[in-house]
Amino acid sequence: MIKNMIVIQAKLIFLNQQDKQIVLDLMRRWSSCMKFAYKRLLEGYDRKTLKRDLQGTFDLNSRYVD
């Protein structure tokens, strides 16, 4: 099943530096996870196994990994 991807652009405004760092860290981990997952899928890894491994490797919620 192919999912459509909707892309939006937004400027994030943070009230303090700590919130900014939390969001930047999440974005960095998600981006790295997507690149890693794409390469593993091309290598023939099973999607379910890969999903479980990605959650542990990148410390992301299953909603972000799926």
PDB file of N, CA, C and O in Angstrom:
ATOM      1  N   MET A   1       0.842  -1.180   0.000  1.00  0.00           N
ATOM      2  CA  MET A   1       0.000   0.000   0.000  1.00  0.00           C
ATOM      3  C   MET A   1       0.887   1.243   0.000  1.00  0.00           C
ATOM      4  O   MET A   1       1.768   1.383   0.848  1.00  0.00           O
ATOM      5  N   ILE A   2       0.659   2.116  -0.924  1.00  0.00           N
ATOM      6  CA  ILE A   2       1.427   3.353  -1.013  1.00  0.00           C
ATOM      7  C   ILE A   2       0.641   4.463  -0.326  1.00  0.00           C
ATOM      8  O   ILE A   2      -0.551   4.646  -0.572  1.00  0.00           O
ATOM      9  N   LYS A   3       1.333   5.197   0.538  1.00  0.00           N
ATOM     10  CA  LYS A   3       0.703   6.311   1.238  1.00  0.00           C
ATOM     11  C   LYS A   3       1.110   7.611   0.553  1.00  0.00           C
ATOM     12  O   LYS A   3       2.268   7.785   0.174  1.00  0.00           O
ATOM     13  N   ASN A   4       0.165   8.512   0.400  1.00  0.00           N
ATOM     14  CA  ASN A   4       0.489   9.827  -0.135  1.00  0.00           C
ATOM     15  C   ASN A   4       1.140  10.659   0.949  1.00  0.00           C
ATOM     16  O   ASN A   4       0.782  10.564   2.123  1.00  0.00           O
ATOM     17  N   MET A   5       2.094  11.471   0.548  1.00  0.00           N
ATOM     18  CA  MET A   5       2.789  12.315   1.510  1.00  0.00           C
ATOM     19  C   MET A   5       2.393  13.768   1.270  1.00  0.00           C
ATOM     20  O   MET A   5       2.473  14.266   0.147  1.00  0.00           O
ATOM     21  N   ILE A   6       1.976  14.423   2.308  1.00  0.00           N
ATOM     22  CA  ILE A   6       1.632  15.834   2.233  1.00  0.00           C
ATOM     23  C   ILE A   6       2.768  16.616   2.871  1.00  0.00           C
ATOM     24  O   ILE A   6       3.186  16.314   3.989  1.00  0.00           O
ATOM     25  N   VAL A   7       3.263  17.614   2.165  1.00  0.00           N
ATOM     26  CA  VAL A   7       4.389  18.401   2.647  1.00  0.00           C
ATOM     27  C   VAL A   7       3.927  19.839   2.866  1.00  0.00           C
ATOM     28  O   VAL A   7       3.272  20.430   2.008  1.00  0.00           O
ATOM     29  N   ILE A   8       4.278  20.391   4.023  1.00  0.00           N
ATOM     30  CA  ILE A   8       3.970  21.794   4.298  1.00  0.00           C
ATOM     31  C   ILE A   8       5.246  22.501   4.746  1.00  0.00           C
ATOM     32  O   ILE A   8       6.178  21.870   5.244  1.00  0.00           O
ATOM     33  N   GLN A   9       5.271  23.786   4.566  1.00  0.00           N
ATOM     34  CA  GLN A   9       6.385  24.591   5.047  1.00  0.00           C
ATOM     35  C   GLN A   9       5.864  25.511   6.146  1.00  0.00           C
ATOM     36  O   GLN A   9       4.773  26.071   6.045  1.00  0.00           O
ATOM     37  N   ALA A  10       6.656  25.652   7.181  1.00  0.00           N
ATOM     38  CA  ALA A  10       6.259  26.512   8.293  1.00  0.00           C
ATOM     39  C   ALA A  10       7.505  27.053   8.979  1.00  0.00           C
ATOM     40  O   ALA A  10       8.563  26.424   8.952  1.00  0.00           O
ATOM     41  N   LYS A  11       7.375  28.199   9.581  1.00  0.00           N
ATOM     42  CA  LYS A  11       8.460  28.763  10.379  1.00  0.00           C
ATOM     43  C   LYS A  11       8.107  28.527  11.842  1.00  0.00           C
ATOM     44  O   LYS A  11       7.082  29.000  12.334  1.00  0.00           O
ATOM     45  N   LEU A  12       8.964  27.796  12.519  1.00  0.00           N
ATOM     46  CA  LEU A  12       8.726  27.499  13.926  1.00  0.00           C
ATOM     47  C   LEU A  12       9.318  28.600  14.793  1.00  0.00           C
ATOM     48  O   LEU A  12      10.465  29.007  14.605  1.00  0.00           O
ATOM     49  N   ILE A  13       8.534  29.069  15.732  1.00  0.00           N
ATOM     50  CA  ILE A  13       8.987  30.099  16.667  1.00  0.00           C
ATOM     51  C   ILE A  13       8.948  29.486  18.064  1.00  0.00           C
ATOM     52  O   ILE A  13       7.911  28.994  18.507  1.00  0.00           O
ATOM     53  N   PHE A  14      10.078  29.521  18.744  1.00  0.00           N
ATOM     54  CA  PHE A  14      10.198  28.903  20.061  1.00  0.00           C
ATOM     55  C   PHE A  14      10.344  29.979  21.128  1.00  0.00           C
ATOM     56  O   PHE A  14      11.030  30.982  20.930  1.00  0.00           O
ATOM     57  N   LEU A  15       9.692  29.754  22.253  1.00  0.00           N
ATOM     58  CA  LEU A  15       9.770  30.706  23.351  1.00  0.00           C
ATOM     59  C   LEU A  15      11.061  30.556  24.141  1.00  0.00           C
ATOM     60  O   LEU A  15      11.501  31.495  24.804  1.00  0.00           O
ATOM     61  N   ASN A  16      11.674  29.363  24.070  1.00  0.00           N
ATOM     62  CA  ASN A  16      12.948  29.185  24.765  1.00  0.00           C
ATOM     63  C   ASN A  16      13.840  28.217  23.987  1.00  0.00           C
ATOM     64  O   ASN A  16      13.366  27.479  23.123  1.00  0.00           O
ATOM     65  N   GLN A  17      15.106  28.231  24.296  1.00  0.00           N
ATOM     66  CA  GLN A  17      16.104  27.435  23.580  1.00  0.00           C
ATOM     67  C   GLN A  17      15.917  25.936  23.818  1.00  0.00           C
ATOM     68  O   GLN A  17      16.196  25.134  22.926  1.00  0.00           O
ATOM     69  N   GLN A  18      15.457  25.553  24.991  1.00  0.00           N
ATOM     70  CA  GLN A  18      15.278  24.132  25.303  1.00  0.00           C
ATOM     71  C   GLN A  18      14.234  23.495  24.382  1.00  0.00           C
ATOM     72  O   GLN A  18      14.451  22.397  23.870  1.00  0.00           O
ATOM     73  N   ASP A  19      13.106  24.176  24.170  1.00  0.00           N
ATOM     74  CA  ASP A  19      12.078  23.652  23.267  1.00  0.00           C
ATOM     75  C   ASP A  19      12.623  23.514  21.850  1.00  0.00           C
ATOM     76  O   ASP A  19      12.337  22.538  21.157  1.00  0.00           O
ATOM     77  N   LYS A  20      13.398  24.483  21.433  1.00  0.00           N
ATOM     78  CA  LYS A  20      13.990  24.447  20.094  1.00  0.00           C
ATOM     79  C   LYS A  20      14.911  23.238  19.942  1.00  0.00           C
ATOM     80  O   LYS A  20      14.867  22.553  18.919  1.00  0.00           O
ATOM     81  N   GLN A  21      15.732  22.972  20.935  1.00  0.00           N
ATOM     82  CA  GLN A  21      16.660  21.846  20.870  1.00  0.00           C
ATOM     83  C   GLN A  21      15.919  20.507  20.851  1.00  0.00           C
ATOM     84  O   GLN A  21      16.345  19.575  20.169  1.00  0.00           O
ATOM     85  N   ILE A  22      14.829  20.407  21.585  1.00  0.00           N
ATOM     86  CA  ILE A  22      14.037  19.174  21.604  1.00  0.00           C
ATOM     87  C   ILE A  22      13.467  18.890  20.215  1.00  0.00           C
ATOM     88  O   ILE A  22      13.545  17.763  19.726  1.00  0.00           O
ATOM     89  N   VAL A  23      12.899  19.908  19.586  1.00  0.00           N
ATOM     90  CA  VAL A  23      12.319  19.732  18.249  1.00  0.00           C
ATOM     91  C   VAL A  23      13.404  19.439  17.218  1.00  0.00           C
ATOM     92  O   VAL A  23      13.219  18.575  16.362  1.00  0.00           O
ATOM     93  N   LEU A  24      14.521  20.139  17.286  1.00  0.00           N
ATOM     94  CA  LEU A  24      15.616  19.896  16.342  1.00  0.00           C
ATOM     95  C   LEU A  24      16.171  18.481  16.482  1.00  0.00           C
ATOM     96  O   LEU A  24      16.512  17.848  15.483  1.00  0.00           O
ATOM     97  N   ASP A  25      16.262  17.985  17.704  1.00  0.00           N
ATOM     98  CA  ASP A  25      16.739  16.622  17.924  1.00  0.00           C
ATOM     99  C   ASP A  25      15.764  15.602  17.334  1.00  0.00           C
ATOM    100  O   ASP A  25      16.185  14.636  16.697  1.00  0.00           O
ATOM    101  N   LEU A  26      14.473  15.812  17.542  1.00  0.00           N
ATOM    102  CA  LEU A  26      13.464  14.917  16.981  1.00  0.00           C
ATOM    103  C   LEU A  26      13.527  14.921  15.451  1.00  0.00           C
ATOM    104  O   LEU A  26      13.469  13.865  14.822  1.00  0.00           O
ATOM    105  N   MET A  27      13.644  16.101  14.863  1.00  0.00           N
ATOM    106  CA  MET A  27      13.725  16.205  13.405  1.00  0.00           C
ATOM    107  C   MET A  27      14.981  15.517  12.872  1.00  0.00           C
ATOM    108  O   MET A  27      14.929  14.870  11.826  1.00  0.00           O
ATOM    109  N   ARG A  28      16.089  15.646  13.564  1.00  0.00           N
ATOM    110  CA  ARG A  28      17.341  15.016  13.145  1.00  0.00           C
ATOM    111  C   ARG A  28      17.228  13.501  13.190  1.00  0.00           C
ATOM    112  O   ARG A  28      17.640  12.815  12.255  1.00  0.00           O
ATOM    113  N   ARG A  29      16.665  12.974  14.286  1.00  0.00           N
ATOM    114  CA  ARG A  29      16.517  11.525  14.415  1.00  0.00           C
ATOM    115  C   ARG A  29      15.542  10.966  13.378  1.00  0.00           C
ATOM    116  O   ARG A  29      15.783   9.897  12.818  1.00  0.00           O
ATOM    117  N   TRP A  30      14.442  11.682  13.119  1.00  0.00           N
ATOM    118  CA  TRP A  30      13.461  11.222  12.139  1.00  0.00           C
ATOM    119  C   TRP A  30      14.059  11.205  10.734  1.00  0.00           C
ATOM    120  O   TRP A  30      13.854  10.254   9.980  1.00  0.00           O
ATOM    121  N   SER A  31      14.789  12.243  10.388  1.00  0.00           N
ATOM    122  CA  SER A  31      15.430  12.304   9.072  1.00  0.00           C
ATOM    123  C   SER A  31      16.445  11.177   8.901  1.00  0.00           C
ATOM    124  O   SER A  31      16.477  10.525   7.857  1.00  0.00           O
ATOM    125  N   SER A  32      17.260  10.948   9.903  1.00  0.00           N
ATOM    126  CA  SER A  32      18.242   9.861   9.845  1.00  0.00           C
ATOM    127  C   SER A  32      17.544   8.513   9.737  1.00  0.00           C
ATOM    128  O   SER A  32      17.997   7.630   9.008  1.00  0.00           O
ATOM    129  N   CYS A  33      16.455   8.357  10.454  1.00  0.00           N
ATOM    130  CA  CYS A  33      15.690   7.112  10.433  1.00  0.00           C
ATOM    131  C   CYS A  33      15.128   6.850   9.035  1.00  0.00           C
ATOM    132  O   CYS A  33      15.186   5.721   8.547  1.00  0.00           O
ATOM    133  N   MET A  34      14.590   7.871   8.397  1.00  0.00           N
ATOM    134  CA  MET A  34      14.021   7.703   7.061  1.00  0.00           C
ATOM    135  C   MET A  34      15.088   7.302   6.049  1.00  0.00           C
ATOM    136  O   MET A  34      14.858   6.419   5.223  1.00  0.00           O
ATOM    137  N   LYS A  35      16.244   7.937   6.108  1.00  0.00           N
ATOM    138  CA  LYS A  35      17.336   7.593   5.190  1.00  0.00           C
ATOM    139  C   LYS A  35      17.800   6.163   5.416  1.00  0.00           C
ATOM    140  O   LYS A  35      18.002   5.410   4.463  1.00  0.00           O
ATOM    141  N   PHE A  36      17.967   5.794   6.671  1.00  0.00           N
ATOM    142  CA  PHE A  36      18.416   4.453   7.031  1.00  0.00           C
ATOM    143  C   PHE A  36      17.398   3.407   6.568  1.00  0.00           C
ATOM    144  O   PHE A  36      17.770   2.384   5.993  1.00  0.00           O
ATOM    145  N   ALA A  37      16.113   3.670   6.820  1.00  0.00           N
ATOM    146  CA  ALA A  37      15.056   2.726   6.457  1.00  0.00           C
ATOM    147  C   ALA A  37      14.982   2.535   4.948  1.00  0.00           C
ATOM    148  O   ALA A  37      14.814   1.412   4.473  1.00  0.00           O
ATOM    149  N   TYR A  38      15.104   3.604   4.203  1.00  0.00           N
ATOM    150  CA  TYR A  38      15.045   3.515   2.744  1.00  0.00           C
ATOM    151  C   TYR A  38      16.154   2.612   2.217  1.00  0.00           C
ATOM    152  O   TYR A  38      15.916   1.765   1.356  1.00  0.00           O
ATOM    153  N   LYS A  39      17.349   2.791   2.730  1.00  0.00           N
ATOM    154  CA  LYS A  39      18.477   1.963   2.292  1.00  0.00           C
ATOM    155  C   LYS A  39      18.274   0.503   2.670  1.00  0.00           C
ATOM    156  O   LYS A  39      18.592  -0.388   1.883  1.00  0.00           O
ATOM    157  N   ARG A  40      17.744   0.246   3.874  1.00  0.00           N
ATOM    158  CA  ARG A  40      17.515  -1.138   4.291  1.00  0.00           C
ATOM    159  C   ARG A  40      16.418  -1.791   3.449  1.00  0.00           C
ATOM    160  O   ARG A  40      16.524  -2.973   3.120  1.00  0.00           O
ATOM    161  N   LEU A  41      15.368  -1.044   3.095  1.00  0.00           N
ATOM    162  CA  LEU A  41      14.314  -1.607   2.254  1.00  0.00           C
ATOM    163  C   LEU A  41      14.851  -1.963   0.871  1.00  0.00           C
ATOM    164  O   LEU A  41      14.461  -2.979   0.296  1.00  0.00           O
ATOM    165  N   LEU A  42      15.744  -1.131   0.338  1.00  0.00           N
ATOM    166  CA  LEU A  42      16.368  -1.445  -0.950  1.00  0.00           C
ATOM    167  C   LEU A  42      17.217  -2.705  -0.869  1.00  0.00           C
ATOM    168  O   LEU A  42      17.364  -3.425  -1.857  1.00  0.00           O
ATOM    169  N   GLU A  43      17.772  -2.970   0.299  1.00  0.00           N
ATOM    170  CA  GLU A  43      18.584  -4.168   0.503  1.00  0.00           C
ATOM    171  C   GLU A  43      17.721  -5.409   0.721  1.00  0.00           C
ATOM    172  O   GLU A  43      18.243  -6.523   0.761  1.00  0.00           O
ATOM    173  N   GLY A  44      16.398  -5.229   0.863  1.00  0.00           N
ATOM    174  CA  GLY A  44      15.499  -6.368   0.983  1.00  0.00           C
ATOM    175  C   GLY A  44      15.074  -6.725   2.394  1.00  0.00           C
ATOM    176  O   GLY A  44      14.550  -7.816   2.620  1.00  0.00           O
ATOM    177  N   TYR A  45      15.287  -5.836   3.341  1.00  0.00           N
ATOM    178  CA  TYR A  45      14.871  -6.109   4.718  1.00  0.00           C
ATOM    179  C   TYR A  45      13.348  -6.182   4.810  1.00  0.00           C
ATOM    180  O   TYR A  45      12.640  -5.506   4.063  1.00  0.00           O
ATOM    181  N   ASP A  46      12.854  -7.002   5.726  1.00  0.00           N
ATOM    182  CA  ASP A  46      11.427  -7.135   5.990  1.00  0.00           C
ATOM    183  C   ASP A  46      10.919  -5.878   6.692  1.00  0.00           C
ATOM    184  O   ASP A  46      11.563  -5.377   7.614  1.00  0.00           O
ATOM    185  N   ARG A  47       9.760  -5.365   6.258  1.00  0.00           N
ATOM    186  CA  ARG A  47       9.226  -4.111   6.788  1.00  0.00           C
ATOM    187  C   ARG A  47       8.925  -4.187   8.282  1.00  0.00           C
ATOM    188  O   ARG A  47       9.253  -3.261   9.024  1.00  0.00           O
ATOM    189  N   LYS A  48       8.310  -5.274   8.731  1.00  0.00           N
ATOM    190  CA  LYS A  48       7.942  -5.390  10.148  1.00  0.00           C
ATOM    191  C   LYS A  48       9.175  -5.462  11.043  1.00  0.00           C
ATOM    192  O   LYS A  48       9.231  -4.825  12.095  1.00  0.00           O
ATOM    193  N   THR A  49      10.151  -6.236  10.616  1.00  0.00           N
ATOM    194  CA  THR A  49      11.390  -6.347  11.388  1.00  0.00           C
ATOM    195  C   THR A  49      12.113  -5.014  11.410  1.00  0.00           C
ATOM    196  O   THR A  49      12.629  -4.591  12.445  1.00  0.00           O
ATOM    197  N   LEU A  50      12.146  -4.359  10.264  1.00  0.00           N
ATOM    198  CA  LEU A  50      12.818  -3.066  10.156  1.00  0.00           C
ATOM    199  C   LEU A  50      12.148  -2.036  11.061  1.00  0.00           C
ATOM    200  O   LEU A  50      12.831  -1.255  11.723  1.00  0.00           O
ATOM    201  N   LYS A  51      10.814  -2.029  11.093  1.00  0.00           N
ATOM    202  CA  LYS A  51      10.082  -1.072  11.935  1.00  0.00           C
ATOM    203  C   LYS A  51      10.465  -1.238  13.401  1.00  0.00           C
ATOM    204  O   LYS A  51      10.716  -0.255  14.098  1.00  0.00           O
ATOM    205  N   ARG A  52      10.508  -2.481  13.866  1.00  0.00           N
ATOM    206  CA  ARG A  52      10.865  -2.750  15.262  1.00  0.00           C
ATOM    207  C   ARG A  52      12.303  -2.306  15.551  1.00  0.00           C
ATOM    208  O   ARG A  52      12.576  -1.710  16.593  1.00  0.00           O
ATOM    209  N   ASP A  53      13.211  -2.599  14.630  1.00  0.00           N
ATOM    210  CA  ASP A  53      14.613  -2.224  14.816  1.00  0.00           C
ATOM    211  C   ASP A  53      14.805  -0.707  14.811  1.00  0.00           C
ATOM    212  O   ASP A  53      15.611  -0.177  15.576  1.00  0.00           O
ATOM    213  N   LEU A  54      14.069  -0.016  13.952  1.00  0.00           N
ATOM    214  CA  LEU A  54      14.208   1.440  13.858  1.00  0.00           C
ATOM    215  C   LEU A  54      13.756   2.131  15.142  1.00  0.00           C
ATOM    216  O   LEU A  54      14.366   3.112  15.569  1.00  0.00           O
ATOM    217  N   GLN A  55      12.687   1.620  15.759  1.00  0.00           N
ATOM    218  CA  GLN A  55      12.202   2.219  17.001  1.00  0.00           C
ATOM    219  C   GLN A  55      13.287   2.189  18.070  1.00  0.00           C
ATOM    220  O   GLN A  55      13.470   3.164  18.800  1.00  0.00           O
ATOM    221  N   GLY A  56      13.995   1.090  18.163  1.00  0.00           N
ATOM    222  CA  GLY A  56      15.048   0.971  19.166  1.00  0.00           C
ATOM    223  C   GLY A  56      16.287   1.771  18.814  1.00  0.00           C
ATOM    224  O   GLY A  56      16.888   2.405  19.681  1.00  0.00           O
ATOM    225  N   THR A  57      16.672   1.743  17.544  1.00  0.00           N
ATOM    226  CA  THR A  57      17.898   2.412  17.111  1.00  0.00           C
ATOM    227  C   THR A  57      17.790   3.927  17.222  1.00  0.00           C
ATOM    228  O   THR A  57      18.719   4.589  17.686  1.00  0.00           O
ATOM    229  N   PHE A  58      16.657   4.473  16.794  1.00  0.00           N
ATOM    230  CA  PHE A  58      16.510   5.926  16.736  1.00  0.00           C
ATOM    231  C   PHE A  58      15.655   6.495  17.863  1.00  0.00           C
ATOM    232  O   PHE A  58      15.436   7.706  17.911  1.00  0.00           O
ATOM    233  N   ASP A  59      15.167   5.650  18.770  1.00  0.00           N
ATOM    234  CA  ASP A  59      14.359   6.077  19.917  1.00  0.00           C
ATOM    235  C   ASP A  59      13.171   6.934  19.468  1.00  0.00           C
ATOM    236  O   ASP A  59      12.950   8.039  19.964  1.00  0.00           O
ATOM    237  N   LEU A  60      12.407   6.378  18.502  1.00  0.00           N
ATOM    238  CA  LEU A  60      11.242   7.077  17.978  1.00  0.00           C
ATOM    239  C   LEU A  60       9.980   6.267  18.260  1.00  0.00           C
ATOM    240  O   LEU A  60      10.030   5.041  18.349  1.00  0.00           O
ATOM    241  N   ASN A  61       8.859   6.953  18.398  1.00  0.00           N
ATOM    242  CA  ASN A  61       7.561   6.332  18.570  1.00  0.00           C
ATOM    243  C   ASN A  61       7.191   5.587  17.287  1.00  0.00           C
ATOM    244  O   ASN A  61       7.637   5.966  16.204  1.00  0.00           O
ATOM    245  N   SER A  62       6.392   4.547  17.397  1.00  0.00           N
ATOM    246  CA  SER A  62       6.021   3.753  16.217  1.00  0.00           C
ATOM    247  C   SER A  62       5.270   4.584  15.177  1.00  0.00           C
ATOM    248  O   SER A  62       5.317   4.268  13.988  1.00  0.00           O
ATOM    249  N   ARG A  63       4.581   5.639  15.606  1.00  0.00           N
ATOM    250  CA  ARG A  63       3.882   6.504  14.644  1.00  0.00           C
ATOM    251  C   ARG A  63       4.859   7.193  13.705  1.00  0.00           C
ATOM    252  O   ARG A  63       4.548   7.402  12.532  1.00  0.00           O
ATOM    253  N   TYR A  64       6.035   7.549  14.206  1.00  0.00           N
ATOM    254  CA  TYR A  64       7.034   8.210  13.371  1.00  0.00           C
ATOM    255  C   TYR A  64       7.744   7.219  12.462  1.00  0.00           C
ATOM    256  O   TYR A  64       8.186   7.584  11.372  1.00  0.00           O
ATOM    257  N   VAL A  65       7.859   5.970  12.900  1.00  0.00           N
ATOM    258  CA  VAL A  65       8.618   4.967  12.157  1.00  0.00           C
ATOM    259  C   VAL A  65       7.778   4.342  11.045  1.00  0.00           C
ATOM    260  O   VAL A  65       8.335   3.928  10.028  1.00  0.00           O
ATOM    261  N   ASP A  66       6.480   4.262  11.204  1.00  0.00           N
ATOM    262  CA  ASP A  66       5.625   3.579  10.231  1.00  0.00           C
ATOM    263  C   ASP A  66       5.414   4.405   8.985  1.00  0.00           C
ATOM    264  O   ASP A  66       4.718   3.971   8.068  1.00  0.00           O
TER     265      ASP A  66
END
